Amino acid sequence: MTDIKCAAVGPVVTNCFLITDEATGDMLVVDPGDKSKALIDEINNSSGELKYVILTHGHYDHIGYAKQLAEMFSAKIICGKYTNEFLSDNYLNHSALHPDIPDIEPFSGDILLDDGDTFYLGETEFKYIHTPGHTKDSGCYIFDNNIIVGDTLFRDSYGRTDLPTGDDTEMINSIRKLKHLDGDYNVFPGHGYMTTLERERHYNPLMSRV
């Protein structure tokens, strides 16, 4: 079992998640797009250890503080294999297109995942699935009865596809892939409110028709 806490960070209010494996106290952080003192304090005050920083995709608002946080706690960075390219290209990660956003110092993932790969946080298994569409590198993480979906799926909506490497057809295929997962899941998106997969199957305008 896991405990999930959310901090809204950065200028576009990105959901940054702190996930703790309750059996061991081991922790990971999802998509630290900017610094969160509250989140850092939570990690420091915990009896466990921050093992990983994991990324759903390589846009600046999801990776902006990943390198710093990983170095602060000697954690490893986990991402999909296609995300690694975004971490060292400020055009792909979109920071170069925003003059008010500082350039992101290039860095690399420590563990690069293929579609279907798994890893463990303590006693909790995480499965990575590649879900391109918002970007070519977008992916989701499934654990327990939860899915971290980044900017692939939102409550009643889905990620925009008009940014570099976005693709409408791939987004349709990825939404279909999520729709046809067995059972129901709590869905934690990169922005906005939590939802459930069963709710989106019925009410999401794209998912309901694919």
Secondary structure, 3 states (H helix, E strand, C coil): CEEEEEEEECCCCEEEEEEEECCCCCEEEECCCCCCHHHHHHHHHCCCCEEEEECCCCCHHHHCCHHHHHHHHCCEEEEECCHHHHCCCCCCCCHHHCCCCCCCCCCCCCEEECCCCEEEECCEEEEEEECCCCCCCCEEEEECCEEEEECCEECCEECCCCCCCCCHHHHHHHHHHHHCCCCCCEEEECCCCCEEHHHHHHHCCCHHHC
